Amino acid sequence: MRKILFPHHRAGLSLIEILASVFILLIGILGVLSAVTLGGFQIRRVKIADQSAACGRAALAQIRMSDWQKEENIVDSTLADIVNYTNPYIVDPLGYFNLGTGSFDGSRSTLGTLDRFTLKTIKNTILYYRSQDSNLTFDQCYRSIAFRDFYWSDEIRFNVLDQQRTEIQMRDAEVSEQGGKVPAADENFSWMFMVTPQNDNNLCEVSAIVFYLRGNPADGER
């Protein structure tokens, strides 16, 4: 009778080999996941940088269009005109508004070693609005105008409220009626600008300074 011989060991994978393969596969998956996470973080950084640059360009265009860099358009913390100013200074209307108290704070007249000023156009606009509506307070007007001009709306804003309301009332309504009726922009970006007078009184150097998620001035500048 013919004998059939069987091999002592079958061909296949041991448990250790399977575990090693799973471990290697797991490392690959984790590497892909970390790459996706890092890529998302980098995309967010690029988006912030791109929007910051766009905000800066828009700020410089607004300054040139409105001639805000001119001395006759700038006032100090008491809203008095500045005259023949030769030192570098910053124009930062937002920096004067204390979100903690909801009011204009004239004690914020400096930022580090630089004098901090605001705009005469804001002063004149406040006087106009209050002449139209005596119920509007100075702080309410200042906040609305400064936030309107020095926060950069990185999304489209539109308004569907009563057109008979004043602009100040419209702005306040946007804050209180965000629940779907009036979409508001993220406004993550704000700005101020620095003016450095040159030897020639007719020349100055202007730099726009852009903030992303600027801290509440009530908690200190950052």
C-alpha angles and dihedrals in degrees: 000000000000116000122221113215119210123201115252092227129039120223112252147096126299123225091252091055091050092050091049091051092049090049092052091047090050091053090052092050092049089050091054092047092050090049090053091049093047090046091053090050092050091048089053091050091049091049091051091048092048093048091045090055091048090049091050092050091048090048093052090047090051091049093050093044094049097035089231090155091068116102093230089063096054131081133184130239091285089051090247122140120262117227131202094344111183103174124084113264140171130237106215116156092171091057091064094057115089108209090191093063098022092233145106110268115203091187088077091078093129137046108199106310094338127093114239120218137175135212129280089214089065090052092049093046091051090052090050096049093047090050088056096044119022091192092069112097125217092244092050092050095044093050094048096047097041092047091047094054103033102040112079113224102219090185131050113270124201134173131218098176129118107300090215092071119100119250090253092054090047091054093050091048090055089060096047098039102047092122092108100298098088117020112212128206119251091243093196091150127069133164149195131186137230124219122202112188115219129216088264105072090217093059134069138164115237125197126183115218115203125201127199111207093347113208122250107272087221087069094047132274117294 
